[in-house]
Amino acid sequence: MAGSSHGHTPAAWTGVTIAFIGFCISGAFMVAAKPVGFWAGFVVIALGGVVGGIMRMMGLGQAPKGGSKAKVQPQG
C-alpha cells in the first residue's frame, strides 16, 4: 500500500483511537468478570464509529474519488 492515503485522516485516526479504547475497556472488564463494564466498552466502540462518521461528514475524512458521480456545474 505504498503511496496510499487510505486512513490517514483526522476522522479515521479519531474513530480508530476511540474504538481501540473501547476494546481495551471491554477486555479489562471481561477479565474482571463484570458484564456491565464489558458492554459499556462496546458502547464506546460504537461511539468511535459514530464520531469518525460525523467527522468525515464535516470534511475531515478522505475526499471521495471521481467515480460515477456527475459533477454539477453552477448556473449563472
PQR file with spaces between the fields and no chain letter, atoms N, CA, C, O and H, PARSE charges and radii, in Angstrom:
ATOM       1  N    MET     1       0.811   -1.190    0.000 -0.4000 1.5000
ATOM       2  CA   MET     1       0.000    0.000    0.000 -0.0000 2.0000
ATOM       3  C    MET     1       0.851    1.249    0.000  0.5500 1.7000
ATOM       4  O    MET     1       0.407    2.299    0.464 -0.5500 1.4000
ATOM       5  N    ALA     2       2.030    1.158   -0.497 -0.4000 1.5000
ATOM       6  CA   ALA     2       2.886    2.338   -0.542 -0.0000 2.0000
ATOM       7  C    ALA     2       2.240    3.409   -1.419  0.5500 1.7000
ATOM       8  O    ALA     2       1.720    3.120   -2.496 -0.5500 1.4000
ATOM       9  H    ALA     2       2.391    0.305   -0.874  0.4000 1.0000
ATOM      10  N    GLY     3       2.283    4.620   -0.945 -0.4000 1.5000
ATOM      11  CA   GLY     3       1.728    5.727   -1.704 -0.0000 2.0000
ATOM      12  C    GLY     3       0.236    5.912   -1.517  0.5500 1.7000
ATOM      13  O    GLY     3      -0.353    6.793   -2.143 -0.5500 1.4000
ATOM      14  H    GLY     3       2.705    4.854   -0.069  0.4000 1.0000
ATOM      15  N    SER     4      -0.385    5.118   -0.684 -0.4000 1.5000
ATOM      16  CA   SER     4      -1.822    5.227   -0.471 -0.0000 2.0000
ATOM      17  C    SER     4      -2.089    6.169    0.695  0.5500 1.7000
ATOM      18  O    SER     4      -1.326    6.209    1.661 -0.5500 1.4000
ATOM      19  H    SER     4       0.093    4.402   -0.175  0.4000 1.0000
ATOM      20  N    SER     5      -3.184    6.929    0.598 -0.4000 1.5000
ATOM      21  CA   SER     5      -3.547    7.820    1.698 -0.0000 2.0000
ATOM      22  C    SER     5      -4.724    7.246    2.474  0.5500 1.7000
ATOM      23  O    SER     5      -5.393    7.970    3.212 -0.5500 1.4000
ATOM      24  H    SER     5      -3.804    6.897   -0.186  0.4000 1.0000
ATOM      25  N    HIS     6      -4.979    5.967    2.316 -0.4000 1.5000
ATOM      26  CA   HIS     6      -6.108    5.306    2.969 -0.0000 2.0000
ATOM      27  C    HIS     6      -5.966    5.367    4.483  0.5500 1.7000
ATOM      28  O    HIS     6      -5.006    4.836    5.043 -0.5500 1.4000
ATOM      29  H    HIS     6      -4.435    5.379    1.717  0.4000 1.0000
ATOM      30  N    GLY     7      -6.913    6.010    5.140 -0.4000 1.5000
ATOM      31  CA   GLY     7      -6.943    6.027    6.589 -0.0000 2.0000
ATOM      32  C    GLY     7      -6.088    7.081    7.248  0.5500 1.7000
ATOM      33  O    GLY     7      -6.029    7.139    8.476 -0.5500 1.4000
ATOM      34  H    GLY     7      -7.692    6.441    4.685  0.4000 1.0000
ATOM      35  N    HIS     8      -5.427    7.912    6.476 -0.4000 1.5000
ATOM      36  CA   HIS     8      -4.560    8.936    7.054 -0.0000 2.0000
ATOM      37  C    HIS     8      -5.295   10.266    7.156  0.5500 1.7000
ATOM      38  O    HIS     8      -4.872   11.270    6.584 -0.5500 1.4000
ATOM      39  H    HIS     8      -5.475    7.865    5.479  0.4000 1.0000
ATOM      40  N    THR     9      -6.398   10.257    7.891 -0.4000 1.5000
ATOM      41  CA   THR     9      -7.199   11.459    8.067 -0.0000 2.0000
ATOM      42  C    THR     9      -7.536   11.618    9.545  0.5500 1.7000
ATOM      43  O    THR     9      -7.526   10.638   10.289 -0.5500 1.4000
ATOM      44  H    THR     9      -6.741    9.441    8.357  0.4000 1.0000
ATOM      45  N    PRO    10      -7.832   12.830    9.974 -0.5600 1.5000
ATOM      46  CA   PRO    10      -8.224   13.012   11.376  0.2800 2.0000
ATOM      47  C    PRO    10      -9.450   12.178   11.756  0.5500 1.7000
ATOM      48  O    PRO    10      -9.525   11.663   12.871 -0.5500 1.4000
ATOM      49  N    ALA    11     -10.407   12.041   10.840 -0.4000 1.5000
ATOM      50  CA   ALA    11     -11.610   11.253   11.133 -0.0000 2.0000
ATOM      51  C    ALA    11     -11.255    9.788   11.379  0.5500 1.7000
ATOM      52  O    ALA    11     -11.759    9.177   12.322 -0.5500 1.4000
ATOM      53  H    ALA    11     -10.346   12.459    9.934  0.4000 1.0000
ATOM      54  N    ALA    12     -10.402    9.229   10.548 -0.4000 1.5000
ATOM      55  CA   ALA    12     -10.016    7.830   10.694 -0.0000 2.0000
ATOM      56  C    ALA    12      -9.228    7.610   11.984  0.5500 1.7000
ATOM      57  O    ALA    12      -9.510    6.670   12.728 -0.5500 1.4000
ATOM      58  H    ALA    12      -9.992    9.724    9.782  0.4000 1.0000
ATOM      59  N    TRP    13      -8.250    8.462   12.251 -0.4000 1.5000
ATOM      60  CA   TRP    13      -7.443    8.307   13.452 -0.0000 2.0000
ATOM      61  C    TRP    13      -8.284    8.445   14.709  0.5500 1.7000
ATOM      62  O    TRP    13      -8.107    7.678   15.656 -0.5500 1.4000
ATOM      63  H    TRP    13      -8.021    9.225   11.647  0.4000 1.0000
ATOM      64  N    THR    14      -9.190    9.403   14.734 -0.4000 1.5000
ATOM      65  CA   THR    14     -10.019    9.615   15.919 -0.0000 2.0000
ATOM      66  C    THR    14     -10.959    8.436   16.144  0.5500 1.7000
ATOM      67  O    THR    14     -11.075    7.935   17.263 -0.5500 1.4000
ATOM      68  H    THR    14      -9.334   10.026   13.965  0.4000 1.0000
ATOM      69  N    GLY    15     -11.633    7.990   15.079 -0.4000 1.5000
ATOM      70  CA   GLY    15     -12.553    6.865   15.200 -0.0000 2.0000
ATOM      71  C    GLY    15     -11.857    5.592   15.665  0.5500 1.7000
ATOM      72  O    GLY    15     -12.371    4.876   16.524 -0.5500 1.4000
ATOM      73  H    GLY    15     -11.539    8.397   14.170  0.4000 1.0000
ATOM      74  N    VAL    16     -10.698    5.315   15.101 -0.4000 1.5000
ATOM      75  CA   VAL    16      -9.964    4.102   15.472 -0.0000 2.0000
ATOM      76  C    VAL    16      -9.432    4.208   16.898  0.5500 1.7000
ATOM      77  O    VAL    16      -9.442    3.222   17.634 -0.5500 1.4000
ATOM      78  H    VAL    16     -10.281    5.897   14.403  0.4000 1.0000
ATOM      79  N    THR    17      -8.972    5.381   17.294 -0.4000 1.5000
ATOM      80  CA   THR    17      -8.459    5.554   18.657 -0.0000 2.0000
ATOM      81  C    THR    17      -9.567    5.339   19.690  0.5500 1.7000
ATOM      82  O    THR    17      -9.359    4.664   20.698 -0.5500 1.4000
ATOM      83  H    THR    17      -8.964    6.183   16.696  0.4000 1.0000
ATOM      84  N    ILE    18     -10.741    5.914   19.438 -0.4000 1.5000
ATOM      85  CA   ILE    18     -11.862    5.726   20.367 -0.0000 2.0000
ATOM      86  C    ILE    18     -12.275    4.255   20.409  0.5500 1.7000
ATOM      87  O    ILE    18     -12.534    3.715   21.484 -0.5500 1.4000
ATOM      88  H    ILE    18     -10.910    6.463   18.619  0.4000 1.0000
ATOM      89  N    ALA    19     -12.337    3.605   19.242 -0.4000 1.5000
ATOM      90  CA   ALA    19     -12.706    2.187   19.209 -0.0000 2.0000
ATOM      91  C    ALA    19     -11.667    1.332   19.935  0.5500 1.7000
ATOM      92  O    ALA    19     -12.027    0.379   20.626 -0.5500 1.4000
ATOM      93  H    ALA    19     -12.127    4.044   18.368  0.4000 1.0000
ATOM      94  N    PHE    20     -10.393    1.661   19.786 -0.4000 1.5000
ATOM      95  CA   PHE    20      -9.332    0.922   20.480 -0.0000 2.0000
ATOM      96  C    PHE    20      -9.494    1.037   21.993  0.5500 1.7000
ATOM      97  O    PHE    20      -9.337    0.053   22.716 -0.5500 1.4000
ATOM      98  H    PHE    20     -10.101    2.435   19.225  0.4000 1.0000
ATOM      99  N    ILE    21      -9.808    2.238   22.465 -0.4000 1.5000
ATOM     100  CA   ILE    21     -10.048    2.434   23.896 -0.0000 2.0000
ATOM     101  C    ILE    21     -11.238    1.579   24.342  0.5500 1.7000
ATOM     102  O    ILE    21     -11.210    0.992   25.424 -0.5500 1.4000
ATOM     103  H    ILE    21      -9.935    3.037   21.878  0.4000 1.0000
ATOM     104  N    GLY    22     -12.279    1.510   23.513 -0.4000 1.5000
ATOM     105  CA   GLY    22     -13.430    0.670   23.825 -0.0000 2.0000
ATOM     106  C    GLY    22     -13.062   -0.807   23.921  0.5500 1.7000
ATOM     107  O    GLY    22     -13.545   -1.511   24.808 -0.5500 1.4000
ATOM     108  H    GLY    22     -12.302    1.986   22.634  0.4000 1.0000
ATOM     109  N    PHE    23     -12.206   -1.282   23.010 -0.4000 1.5000
ATOM     110  CA   PHE    23     -11.754   -2.672   23.070 -0.0000 2.0000
ATOM     111  C    PHE    23     -10.962   -2.927   24.349  0.5500 1.7000
ATOM     112  O    PHE    23     -11.097   -3.983   24.967 -0.5500 1.4000
ATOM     113  H    PHE    23     -11.813   -0.710   22.289  0.4000 1.0000
ATOM     114  N    CYS    24     -10.140   -1.961   24.744 -0.4000 1.5000
ATOM     115  CA   CYS    24      -9.378   -2.110   25.988 -0.0000 2.0000
ATOM     116  C    CYS    24     -10.310   -2.168   27.192  0.5500 1.7000
ATOM     117  O    CYS    24     -10.103   -2.972   28.101 -0.5500 1.4000
ATOM     118  H    CYS    24     -10.031   -1.103   24.242  0.4000 1.0000
ATOM     119  N    ILE    25     -11.322   -1.330   27.200 -0.4000 1.5000
ATOM     120  CA   ILE    25     -12.298   -1.335   28.296 -0.0000 2.0000
ATOM     121  C    ILE    25     -13.007   -2.685   28.355  0.5500 1.7000
ATOM     122  O    ILE    25     -13.110   -3.293   29.421 -0.5500 1.4000
ATOM     123  H    ILE    25     -11.490   -0.677   26.461  0.4000 1.0000
ATOM     124  N    SER    26     -13.496   -3.147   27.206 -0.4000 1.5000
ATOM     125  CA   SER    26     -14.202   -4.434   27.178 -0.0000 2.0000
ATOM     126  C    SER    26     -13.304   -5.580   27.619  0.5500 1.7000
ATOM     127  O    SER    26     -13.732   -6.466   28.359 -0.5500 1.4000
ATOM     128  H    SER    26     -13.413   -2.653   26.341  0.4000 1.0000
ATOM     129  N    GLY    27     -12.066   -5.558   27.164 -0.4000 1.5000
ATOM     130  CA   GLY    27     -11.136   -6.617   27.539 -0.0000 2.0000
ATOM     131  C    GLY    27     -10.853   -6.632   29.033  0.5500 1.7000
ATOM     132  O    GLY    27     -10.820   -7.692   29.657 -0.5500 1.4000
ATOM     133  H    GLY    27     -11.718   -4.838   26.563  0.4000 1.0000
ATOM     134  N    ALA    28     -10.653   -5.464   29.594 -0.4000 1.5000
ATOM     135  CA   ALA    28     -10.364   -5.388   31.033 -0.0000 2.0000
ATOM     136  C    ALA    28     -11.553   -5.876   31.860  0.5500 1.7000
ATOM     137  O    ALA    28     -11.377   -6.616   32.827 -0.5500 1.4000
ATOM     138  H    ALA    28     -10.680   -4.603   29.086  0.4000 1.0000
ATOM     139  N    PHE    29     -12.761   -5.460   31.479 -0.4000 1.5000
ATOM     140  CA   PHE    29     -13.930   -5.876   32.242 -0.0000 2.0000
ATOM     141  C    PHE    29     -14.301   -7.337   31.982  0.5500 1.7000
ATOM     142  O    PHE    29     -14.935   -7.973   32.823 -0.5500 1.4000
ATOM     143  H    PHE    29     -12.904   -4.859   30.694  0.4000 1.0000
ATOM     144  N    MET    30     -13.910   -7.867   30.829 -0.4000 1.5000
ATOM     145  CA   MET    30     -14.165   -9.279   30.578 -0.0000 2.0000
ATOM     146  C    MET    30     -13.299  -10.127   31.518  0.5500 1.7000
ATOM     147  O    MET    30     -13.772  -11.113   32.084 -0.5500 1.4000
ATOM     148  H    MET    30     -13.395   -7.349   30.146  0.4000 1.0000
ATOM     149  N    VAL    31     -12.050   -9.744   31.677 -0.4000 1.5000
ATOM     150  CA   VAL    31     -11.159  -10.459   32.583 -0.0000 2.0000
ATOM     151  C    VAL    31     -11.638  -10.308   34.030  0.5500 1.7000
ATOM     152  O    VAL    31     -11.514  -11.236   34.829 -0.5500 1.4000
ATOM     153  H    VAL    31     -11.665   -8.944   31.217  0.4000 1.0000
ATOM     154  N    ALA    32     -12.183   -9.140   34.360 -0.4000 1.5000
ATOM     155  CA   ALA    32     -12.668   -8.886   35.719 -0.0000 2.0000
ATOM     156  C    ALA    32     -14.055   -9.491   35.969  0.5500 1.7000
ATOM     157  O    ALA    32     -14.582   -9.400   37.078 -0.5500 1.4000
ATOM     158  H    ALA    32     -12.284   -8.386   33.711  0.4000 1.0000
ATOM     159  N    ALA    33     -14.640  -10.104   34.947 -0.4000 1.5000
ATOM     160  CA   ALA    33     -15.955  -10.739   35.044 -0.0000 2.0000
ATOM     161  C    ALA    33     -17.034   -9.738   35.457  0.5500 1.7000
ATOM     162  O    ALA    33     -17.861  -10.027   36.321 -0.5500 1.4000
ATOM     163  H    ALA    33     -14.212  -10.178   34.046  0.4000 1.0000
ATOM     164  N    LYS    34     -17.017   -8.569   34.838 -0.4000 1.5000
ATOM     165  CA   LYS    34     -18.017   -7.525   35.096 -0.0000 2.0000
ATOM     166  C    LYS    34     -18.764   -7.239   33.782  0.5500 1.7000
ATOM     167  O    LYS    34     -18.295   -6.451   32.961 -0.5500 1.4000
ATOM     168  H    LYS    34     -16.345   -8.334   34.135  0.4000 1.0000
ATOM     169  N    PRO    35     -19.928   -7.884   33.585 -0.5600 1.5000
ATOM     170  CA   PRO    35     -20.638   -7.745   32.305  0.2800 2.0000
ATOM     171  C    PRO    35     -21.043   -6.311   31.959  0.5500 1.7000
ATOM     172  O    PRO    35     -21.038   -5.942   30.785 -0.5500 1.4000
ATOM     173  N    VAL    36     -21.392   -5.502   32.952 -0.4000 1.5000
ATOM     174  CA   VAL    36     -21.815   -4.128   32.655 -0.0000 2.0000
ATOM     175  C    VAL    36     -20.668   -3.338   32.030  0.5500 1.7000
ATOM     176  O    VAL    36     -20.872   -2.614   31.055 -0.5500 1.4000
ATOM     177  H    VAL    36     -21.396   -5.802   33.906  0.4000 1.0000
ATOM     178  N    GLY    37     -19.474   -3.470   32.581 -0.4000 1.5000
ATOM     179  CA   GLY    37     -18.306   -2.786   32.026 -0.0000 2.0000
ATOM     180  C    GLY    37     -17.948   -3.308   30.651  0.5500 1.7000
ATOM     181  O    GLY    37     -17.526   -2.548   29.779 -0.5500 1.4000
ATOM     182  H    GLY    37     -19.308   -4.058   33.373  0.4000 1.0000
ATOM     183  N    PHE    38     -18.118   -4.618   30.456 -0.4000 1.5000
ATOM     184  CA   PHE    38     -17.862   -5.217   29.144 -0.0000 2.0000
ATOM     185  C    PHE    38     -18.754   -4.576   28.082  0.5500 1.7000
ATOM     186  O    PHE    38     -18.273   -4.195   27.015 -0.5500 1.4000
ATOM     187  H    PHE    38     -18.460   -5.236   31.164  0.4000 1.0000
ATOM     188  N    TRP    39     -20.050   -4.457   28.370 -0.4000 1.5000
ATOM     189  CA   TRP    39     -20.976   -3.868   27.406 -0.0000 2.0000
ATOM     190  C    TRP    39     -20.778   -2.363   27.265  0.5500 1.7000
ATOM     191  O    TRP    39     -21.032   -1.800   26.200 -0.5500 1.4000
ATOM     192  H    TRP    39     -20.440   -4.767   29.237  0.4000 1.0000
ATOM     193  N    ALA    40     -20.328   -1.717   28.326 -0.4000 1.5000
ATOM     194  CA   ALA    40     -20.004   -0.291   28.235 -0.0000 2.0000
ATOM     195  C    ALA    40     -18.850   -0.081   27.251  0.5500 1.7000
ATOM     196  O    ALA    40     -18.826    0.906   26.517 -0.5500 1.4000
ATOM     197  H    ALA    40     -20.122   -2.175   29.191  0.4000 1.0000
ATOM     198  N    GLY    41     -17.901   -1.009   27.242 -0.4000 1.5000
ATOM     199  CA   GLY    41     -16.815   -0.943   26.258 -0.0000 2.0000
ATOM     200  C    GLY    41     -17.339   -1.040   24.838  0.5500 1.7000
ATOM     201  O    GLY    41     -16.829   -0.371   23.940 -0.5500 1.4000
ATOM     202  H    GLY    41     -17.921   -1.811   27.838  0.4000 1.0000
ATOM     203  N    PHE    42     -18.359   -1.872   24.626 -0.4000 1.5000
ATOM     204  CA   PHE    42     -18.956   -1.982   23.294 -0.0000 2.0000
ATOM     205  C    PHE    42     -19.642   -0.682   22.894  0.5500 1.7000
ATOM     206  O    PHE    42     -19.633   -0.309   21.721 -0.5500 1.4000
ATOM     207  H    PHE    42     -18.774   -2.416   25.356  0.4000 1.0000
ATOM     208  N    VAL    43     -20.231    0.002   23.855 -0.4000 1.5000
ATOM     209  CA   VAL    43     -20.841    1.305   23.569 -0.0000 2.0000
ATOM     210  C    VAL    43     -19.767    2.292   23.119  0.5500 1.7000
ATOM     211  O    VAL    43     -19.989    3.076   22.197 -0.5500 1.4000
ATOM     212  H    VAL    43     -20.238   -0.300   24.808  0.4000 1.0000
ATOM     213  N    VAL    44     -18.606    2.256   23.768 -0.4000 1.5000
ATOM     214  CA   VAL    44     -17.504    3.139   23.384 -0.0000 2.0000
ATOM     215  C    VAL    44     -17.010    2.788   21.984  0.5500 1.7000
ATOM     216  O    VAL    44     -16.672    3.682   21.208 -0.5500 1.4000
ATOM     217  H    VAL    44     -18.426    1.619   24.518  0.4000 1.0000
ATOM     218  N    ILE    45     -16.964    1.500   21.651 -0.4000 1.5000
ATOM     219  CA   ILE    45     -16.562    1.081   20.313 -0.0000 2.0000
ATOM     220  C    ILE    45     -17.517    1.658   19.265  0.5500 1.7000
ATOM     221  O    ILE    45     -17.077    2.193   18.248 -0.5500 1.4000
ATOM     222  H    ILE    45     -17.239    0.773   22.281  0.4000 1.0000
ATOM     223  N    ALA    46     -18.813    1.548   19.516 -0.4000 1.5000
ATOM     224  CA   ALA    46     -19.803    2.104   18.584 -0.0000 2.0000
ATOM     225  C    ALA    46     -19.677    3.622   18.500  0.5500 1.7000
ATOM     226  O    ALA    46     -19.847    4.207   17.431 -0.5500 1.4000
ATOM     227  H    ALA    46     -19.170    1.113   20.342  0.4000 1.0000
ATOM     228  N    LEU    47     -19.382    4.248   19.619 -0.4000 1.5000
ATOM     229  CA   LEU    47     -19.190    5.700   19.640 -0.0000 2.0000
ATOM     230  C    LEU    47     -18.026    6.108   18.733  0.5500 1.7000
ATOM     231  O    LEU    47     -18.081    7.148   18.077 -0.5500 1.4000
ATOM     232  H    LEU    47     -19.243    3.773   20.488  0.4000 1.0000
ATOM     233  N    GLY    48     -16.990    5.299   18.699 -0.4000 1.5000
ATOM     234  CA   GLY    48     -15.862    5.572   17.804 -0.0000 2.0000
ATOM     235  C    GLY    48     -16.288    5.607   16.347  0.5500 1.7000
ATOM     236  O    GLY    48     -15.843    6.467   15.587 -0.5500 1.4000
ATOM     237  H    GLY    48     -16.945    4.454   19.232  0.4000 1.0000
ATOM     238  N    GLY    49     -17.149    4.677   15.957 -0.4000 1.5000
ATOM     239  CA   GLY    49     -17.658    4.678   14.586 -0.0000 2.0000
ATOM     240  C    GLY    49     -18.517    5.883   14.288  0.5500 1.7000
ATOM     241  O    GLY    49     -18.438    6.464   13.206 -0.5500 1.4000
ATOM     242  H    GLY    49     -17.510    3.978   16.575  0.4000 1.0000
ATOM     243  N    VAL    50     -19.337    6.255   15.250 -0.4000 1.5000
ATOM     244  CA   VAL    50     -20.220    7.419   15.074 -0.0000 2.0000
ATOM     245  C    VAL    50     -19.394    8.697   14.964  0.5500 1.7000
ATOM     246  O    VAL    50     -19.630    9.518   14.078 -0.5500 1.4000
ATOM     247  H    VAL    50     -19.402    5.783   16.129  0.4000 1.0000
ATOM     248  N    VAL    51     -18.426    8.863   15.863 -0.4000 1.5000
ATOM     249  CA   VAL    51     -17.593   10.070   15.845 -0.0000 2.0000
ATOM     250  C    VAL    51     -16.800   10.149   14.541  0.5500 1.7000
ATOM     251  O    VAL    51     -16.712   11.216   13.935 -0.5500 1.4000
ATOM     252  H    VAL    51     -18.235    8.195   16.583  0.4000 1.0000
ATOM     253  N    GLY    52     -16.222    9.028   14.108 -0.4000 1.5000
ATOM     254  CA   GLY    52     -15.490    9.015   12.843 -0.0000 2.0000
ATOM     255  C    GLY    52     -16.383    9.376   11.663  0.5500 1.7000
ATOM     256  O    GLY    52     -15.966   10.118   10.773 -0.5500 1.4000
ATOM     257  H    GLY    52     -16.293    8.161   14.600  0.4000 1.0000
ATOM     258  N    GLY    53     -17.604    8.860   11.649 -0.4000 1.5000
ATOM     259  CA   GLY    53     -18.543    9.174   10.573 -0.0000 2.0000
ATOM     260  C    GLY    53     -18.956   10.636   10.571  0.5500 1.7000
ATOM     261  O    GLY    53     -19.057   11.256    9.512 -0.5500 1.4000
ATOM     262  H    GLY    53     -17.943    8.257   12.371  0.4000 1.0000
ATOM     263  N    ILE    54     -19.192   11.184   11.747 -0.4000 1.5000
ATOM     264  CA   ILE    54     -19.557   12.604   11.830 -0.0000 2.0000
ATOM     265  C    ILE    54     -18.397   13.476   11.376  0.5500 1.7000
ATOM     266  O    ILE    54     -18.599   14.453   10.654 -0.5500 1.4000
ATOM     267  H    ILE    54     -19.110   10.680   12.607  0.4000 1.0000
ATOM     268  N    MET    55     -17.191   13.133   11.789 -0.4000 1.5000
ATOM     269  CA   MET    55     -16.028   13.917   11.367 -0.0000 2.0000
ATOM     270  C    MET    55     -15.833   13.841    9.853  0.5500 1.7000
ATOM     271  O    MET    55     -15.449   14.826    9.223 -0.5500 1.4000
ATOM     272  H    MET    55     -17.026   12.340   12.375  0.4000 1.0000
ATOM     273  N    ARG    56     -16.099   12.663    9.268 -0.4000 1.5000
ATOM     274  CA   ARG    56     -15.995   12.530    7.813 -0.0000 2.0000
ATOM     275  C    ARG    56     -17.010   13.420    7.116  0.5500 1.7000
ATOM     276  O    ARG    56     -16.692   14.054    6.109 -0.5500 1.4000
ATOM     277  H    ARG    56     -16.410   11.862    9.779  0.4000 1.0000
ATOM     278  N    MET    57     -18.241   13.473    7.647 -0.4000 1.5000
ATOM     279  CA   MET    57     -19.266   14.335    7.059 -0.0000 2.0000
ATOM     280  C    MET    57     -18.908   15.815    7.204  0.5500 1.7000
ATOM     281  O    MET    57     -19.329   16.640    6.395 -0.5500 1.4000
ATOM     282  H    MET    57     -18.498   12.958    8.464  0.4000 1.0000
ATOM     283  N    MET    58     -18.129   16.148    8.237 -0.4000 1.5000
ATOM     284  CA   MET    58     -17.704   17.525    8.441 -0.0000 2.0000
ATOM     285  C    MET    58     -16.538   17.911    7.536  0.5500 1.7000
ATOM     286  O    MET    58     -16.092   19.058    7.552 -0.5500 1.4000
ATOM     287  H    MET    58     -17.786   15.477    8.895  0.4000 1.0000
ATOM     288  N    GLY    59     -16.043   16.959    6.748 -0.4000 1.5000
ATOM     289  CA   GLY    59     -14.964   17.248    5.817 -0.0000 2.0000
ATOM     290  C    GLY    59     -13.584   16.886    6.326  0.5500 1.7000
ATOM     291  O    GLY    59     -12.589   17.269    5.711 -0.5500 1.4000
ATOM     292  H    GLY    59     -16.404   16.027    6.734  0.4000 1.0000
ATOM     293  N    LEU    60     -13.492   16.160    7.429 -0.4000 1.5000
ATOM     294  CA   LEU    60     -12.197   15.788    7.986 -0.0000 2.0000
ATOM     295  C    LEU    60     -11.752   14.391    7.557  0.5500 1.7000
ATOM     296  O    LEU    60     -10.738   13.883    8.035 -0.5500 1.4000
ATOM     297  H    LEU    60     -14.301   15.849    7.928  0.4000 1.0000
ATOM     298  N    GLY    61     -12.511   13.777    6.659 -0.4000 1.5000
ATOM     299  CA   GLY    61     -12.169   12.448    6.160 -0.0000 2.0000
ATOM     300  C    GLY    61     -11.578   12.535    4.770  0.5500 1.7000
ATOM     301  O    GLY    61     -11.306   13.621    4.258 -0.5500 1.4000
ATOM     302  H    GLY    61     -13.335   14.190    6.270  0.4000 1.0000
ATOM     303  N    GLN    62     -11.386   11.390    4.176 -0.4000 1.5000
ATOM     304  CA   GLN    62     -10.821   11.327    2.835 -0.0000 2.0000
ATOM     305  C    GLN    62     -11.855   11.781    1.818  0.5500 1.7000
ATOM     306  O    GLN    62     -13.025   11.409    1.907 -0.5500 1.4000
ATOM     307  H    GLN    62     -11.607   10.508    4.592  0.4000 1.0000
ATOM     308  N    ALA    63     -11.431   12.575    0.862 -0.4000 1.5000
ATOM     309  CA   ALA    63     -12.321   13.062   -0.182 -0.0000 2.0000
ATOM     310  C    ALA    63     -12.744   11.899   -1.076  0.5500 1.7000
ATOM     311  O    ALA    63     -11.924   11.035   -1.387 -0.5500 1.4000
ATOM     312  H    ALA    63     -10.480   12.878    0.790  0.4000 1.0000
ATOM     313  N    PRO    64     -14.006   11.863   -1.493 -0.5600 1.5000
ATOM     314  CA   PRO    64     -14.454   10.779   -2.367  0.2800 2.0000
ATOM     315  C    PRO    64     -13.763   10.856   -3.725  0.5500 1.7000
ATOM     316  O    PRO    64     -13.448   11.940   -4.217 -0.5500 1.4000
ATOM     317  N    LYS    65     -13.536    9.694   -4.317 -0.4000 1.5000
ATOM     318  CA   LYS    65     -12.911    9.613   -5.645 -0.0000 2.0000
ATOM     319  C    LYS    65     -13.903   10.052   -6.710  0.5500 1.7000
ATOM     320  O    LYS    65     -15.108   10.073   -6.457 -0.5500 1.4000
ATOM     321  H    LYS    65     -13.792    8.814   -3.918  0.4000 1.0000
ATOM     322  N    GLY    66     -13.417   10.403   -7.900 -0.4000 1.5000
ATOM     323  CA   GLY    66     -14.253   10.881   -9.002 -0.0000 2.0000
ATOM     324  C    GLY    66     -15.377    9.929   -9.350  0.5500 1.7000
ATOM     325  O    GLY    66     -16.533   10.346   -9.425 -0.5500 1.4000
ATOM     326  H    GLY    66     -12.439   10.385   -8.105  0.4000 1.0000
ATOM     327  N    GLY    67     -15.068    8.659   -9.564 -0.4000 1.5000
ATOM     328  CA   GLY    67     -16.071    7.615   -9.780 -0.0000 2.0000
ATOM     329  C    GLY    67     -17.157    7.957  -10.769  0.5500 1.7000
ATOM     330  O    GLY    67     -16.913    8.595  -11.793 -0.5500 1.4000
ATOM     331  H    GLY    67     -14.130    8.320   -9.503  0.4000 1.0000
ATOM     332  N    SER    68     -18.380    7.518  -10.444 -0.4000 1.5000
ATOM     333  CA   SER    68     -19.506    7.659  -11.359 -0.0000 2.0000
ATOM     334  C    SER    68     -20.391    8.848  -11.053  0.5500 1.7000
ATOM     335  O    SER    68     -21.382    9.070  -11.749 -0.5500 1.4000
ATOM     336  H    SER    68     -18.579    7.000   -9.612  0.4000 1.0000
ATOM     337  N    LYS    69     -20.063    9.610  -10.038 -0.4000 1.5000
ATOM     338  CA   LYS    69     -20.902   10.740   -9.696 -0.0000 2.0000
ATOM     339  C    LYS    69     -20.629   11.899  -10.648  0.5500 1.7000
ATOM     340  O    LYS    69     -19.481   12.275  -10.883 -0.5500 1.4000
ATOM     341  H    LYS    69     -19.259    9.429   -9.473  0.4000 1.0000
ATOM     342  N    ALA    70     -21.698   12.450  -11.181 -0.4000 1.5000
ATOM     343  CA   ALA    70     -21.569   13.571  -12.105 -0.0000 2.0000
ATOM     344  C    ALA    70     -21.371   14.859  -11.317  0.5500 1.7000
ATOM     345  O    ALA    70     -21.997   15.078  -10.280 -0.5500 1.4000
ATOM     346  H    ALA    70     -22.630   12.144  -10.990  0.4000 1.0000
ATOM     347  N    LYS    71     -20.489   15.700  -11.833 -0.4000 1.5000
ATOM     348  CA   LYS    71     -20.261   16.990  -11.188 -0.0000 2.0000
ATOM     349  C    LYS    71     -21.319   17.973  -11.668  0.5500 1.7000
ATOM     350  O    LYS    71     -21.643   18.006  -12.855 -0.5500 1.4000
ATOM     351  H    LYS    71     -19.981   15.522  -12.675  0.4000 1.0000
ATOM     352  N    VAL    72     -21.848   18.758  -10.773 -0.4000 1.5000
ATOM     353  CA   VAL    72     -22.877   19.749  -11.111 -0.0000 2.0000
ATOM     354  C    VAL    72     -22.190   21.087  -11.305  0.5500 1.7000
ATOM     355  O    VAL    72     -21.467   21.564  -10.430 -0.5500 1.4000
ATOM     356  H    VAL    72     -21.585   18.731   -9.809  0.4000 1.0000
ATOM     357  N    GLN    73     -22.426   21.691  -12.472 -0.4000 1.5000
ATOM     358  CA   GLN    73     -21.867   22.985  -12.768 -0.0000 2.0000
ATOM     359  C    GLN    73     -22.793   24.072  -12.261  0.5500 1.7000
ATOM     360  O    GLN    73     -24.004   23.985  -12.466 -0.5500 1.4000
ATOM     361  H    GLN    73     -23.013   21.304  -13.183  0.4000 1.0000
ATOM     362  N    PRO    74     -22.258   25.098  -11.603 -0.5600 1.5000
ATOM     363  CA   PRO    74     -23.139   26.174  -11.121  0.2800 2.0000
ATOM     364  C    PRO    74     -23.760   26.949  -12.270  0.5500 1.7000
ATOM     365  O    PRO    74     -23.116   27.193  -13.291 -0.5500 1.4000
ATOM     366  N    GLN    75     -25.003   27.328  -12.096 -0.4000 1.5000
ATOM     367  CA   GLN    75     -25.725   28.117  -13.104 -0.0000 2.0000
ATOM     368  C    GLN    75     -25.455   29.583  -12.860  0.5500 1.7000
ATOM     369  O    GLN    75     -25.460   30.028  -11.712 -0.5500 1.4000
ATOM     370  H    GLN    75     -25.526   27.130  -11.267  0.4000 1.0000
ATOM     371  N    GLY    76     -25.227   30.316  -13.875 -0.4000 1.5000
ATOM     372  CA   GLY    76     -25.066   31.717  -13.600 -0.0000 2.0000
ATOM     373  C    GLY    76     -24.504   32.468  -14.660  0.5500 1.7000
ATOM     374  O    GLY    76     -24.322   33.679  -14.531 -0.5500 1.4000
ATOM     375  H    GLY    76     -25.223   29.954  -14.807  0.4000 1.0000
